[in-house]
């Protein structure tokens, strides 16, 4: 029997929703800002499926993921179909001032005994949450820099 653990983090980005959406919707680019993801490969014969590889502190996992919902500039939702059981969503919020918010929720299944240990150990929860937040902070920096480059190119 497995228990599901869930983490939610968000970041405000000084970039328009179009830029933020374009960067996130290119799943194969995610390892640039998500340090625990080694690679994402969209399957050529079925673009709704992607092969993910995670590598962190000596632990390696892979899984096949299926996109279950896409609403442009609003949400990308997925679930694994083999390998490491996981699911989640990236939600996008555009603001009138031209900035955006990205909210990421990730859930994963662990054997019940291990899940109980992790849930009772707030340190482990904080480590996972802070790792995910650091990933979003890297994304924020990349999106802000890309937006600044766009502005510089337009004014040249």
C-alpha positions as CSV (number, residue, x, y, z in Angstrom):
1,X,0.0,0.0,0.0
2,X,1.3,3.5,-0.9
3,X,0.7,6.9,0.5
4,X,0.8,10.1,-1.5
5,X,2.9,13.0,-0.4
6,X,2.2,16.5,-1.9
7,X,4.2,19.7,-2.1
8,X,3.1,23.1,-3.4
9,X,5.4,26.1,-4.1
10,X,5.0,29.3,-6.1
11,X,7.0,32.2,-7.4
12,X,6.1,35.6,-8.8
13,X,8.0,36.4,-12.0
14,X,8.5,39.9,-13.5
15,X,7.7,38.6,-17.0
16,X,4.4,38.4,-19.0
17,X,2.4,35.3,-18.9
18,X,3.2,34.6,-22.6
19,X,6.9,34.4,-21.9
20,X,6.4,32.3,-18.7
21,X,4.0,29.9,-20.6
22,X,6.4,29.5,-23.6
23,X,9.3,28.5,-21.3
24,X,7.3,26.0,-19.2
25,X,5.4,24.4,-22.0
26,X,8.7,23.3,-23.6
27,X,9.1,20.4,-21.2
28,X,12.4,19.3,-22.5
29,X,13.9,22.6,-21.2
30,X,12.9,22.0,-17.6
31,X,16.2,20.4,-16.5
32,X,17.7,23.9,-17.0
33,X,15.9,25.1,-13.9
34,X,14.9,21.9,-12.1
35,X,18.3,20.6,-10.8
36,X,16.9,17.2,-9.7
37,X,15.6,16.4,-13.2
38,X,18.3,15.0,-15.4
39,X,16.3,14.9,-18.6
40,X,12.8,15.1,-20.2
41,X,12.3,13.5,-23.6
42,X,9.0,14.0,-25.5
43,X,8.2,10.7,-27.3
44,X,8.2,11.3,-31.1
45,X,5.3,8.8,-31.7
46,X,3.1,10.3,-29.0
47,X,3.8,13.9,-27.9
48,X,1.4,13.6,-24.9
49,X,4.0,11.2,-23.4
50,X,7.4,12.0,-22.1
51,X,10.2,10.0,-20.4
52,X,11.6,11.7,-17.3
53,X,14.8,10.9,-15.4
54,X,15.4,12.2,-11.9
55,X,18.8,12.0,-10.2
56,X,19.4,13.4,-6.8
57,X,21.9,12.5,-4.0
58,X,22.7,9.2,-5.6
59,X,19.1,8.2,-6.2
60,X,17.9,7.7,-9.8
61,X,14.4,7.2,-11.0
62,X,12.7,7.3,-14.3
63,X,9.0,7.3,-15.4
64,X,6.8,7.8,-18.3
65,X,4.4,10.7,-17.9
66,X,1.2,11.6,-19.7
67,X,-0.1,15.2,-20.1
68,X,-3.7,15.0,-18.9
69,X,-4.7,18.6,-19.3
70,X,-3.4,21.7,-21.0
71,X,-5.1,25.0,-21.0
72,X,-2.7,27.5,-22.6
73,X,-1.4,30.2,-20.2
74,X,-3.4,28.5,-17.4
75,X,-2.3,24.9,-16.6
76,X,-0.2,21.9,-17.5
77,X,-1.3,18.8,-15.6
78,X,0.3,15.4,-15.7
79,X,0.4,11.9,-14.2
80,X,2.9,9.1,-14.5
81,X,1.9,6.0,-16.4
82,X,4.8,3.8,-15.4
83,X,7.9,4.1,-13.1
84,X,7.9,6.5,-10.2
85,X,4.2,7.2,-9.3
86,X,3.6,10.9,-9.5
87,X,1.2,13.6,-10.6
88,X,0.9,17.3,-10.5
89,X,0.2,20.6,-12.1
90,X,1.9,23.8,-13.1
91,X,-0.6,26.7,-12.9
92,X,0.0,30.1,-14.4
93,X,-1.5,33.5,-13.4
94,X,-1.0,36.6,-15.4
95,X,-1.3,40.0,-13.7
96,X,-2.4,43.4,-15.0
97,X,1.0,44.8,-14.4
98,X,2.6,42.4,-16.8
99,X,4.0,40.0,-14.2
100,X,3.0,36.4,-13.6
101,X,2.8,33.8,-10.9
102,X,3.8,30.2,-11.4
103,X,2.4,27.6,-8.9
104,X,3.7,24.1,-8.9
105,X,2.0,21.2,-7.1
106,X,3.8,17.8,-7.2
107,X,2.5,14.6,-5.5
108,X,4.3,11.2,-5.4
109,X,3.5,7.8,-4.0
110,X,5.8,6.1,-1.5
111,X,5.4,2.8,0.4
112,X,3.2,3.5,3.4
113,X,5.9,3.0,6.0
114,X,8.3,5.3,4.2
115,X,5.6,8.0,3.6
116,X,4.7,7.9,7.3
117,X,8.4,8.4,8.2
118,X,8.7,11.3,5.8
119,X,5.4,12.9,7.0
120,X,6.5,12.6,10.6
121,X,9.9,14.1,9.8
122,X,9.3,17.8,9.0
123,X,13.0,18.1,8.0
124,X,12.5,15.9,5.0
125,X,9.4,17.8,4.0
126,X,11.3,21.1,4.3
127,X,14.1,19.7,2.2
128,X,11.8,18.6,-0.6
129,X,9.8,21.9,-0.5
130,X,12.9,24.1,-0.4
131,X,14.4,22.1,-3.4
132,X,11.2,22.7,-5.4
133,X,11.2,26.4,-4.4
134,X,14.9,26.8,-5.4
135,X,13.9,25.3,-8.8
136,X,11.2,27.9,-9.2
137,X,13.5,30.6,-8.1
138,X,16.0,29.5,-10.9
139,X,13.1,29.6,-13.3
140,X,12.2,33.1,-12.2
141,X,15.8,34.3,-12.8
142,X,15.9,32.7,-16.2
143,X,12.5,34.1,-17.3
144,X,13.4,37.6,-16.0
145,X,16.7,37.5,-17.9
146,X,15.0,36.2,-21.1
147,X,12.4,39.0,-20.8
148,X,15.2,41.6,-20.4
149,X,17.0,40.2,-23.5
150,X,13.8,40.5,-25.4
151,X,13.4,44.2,-24.4
152,X,17.0,44.9,-25.3
153,X,16.6,43.3,-28.7
154,X,13.4,45.3,-29.4
155,X,15.0,48.6,-28.5
156,X,18.1,48.0,-30.6
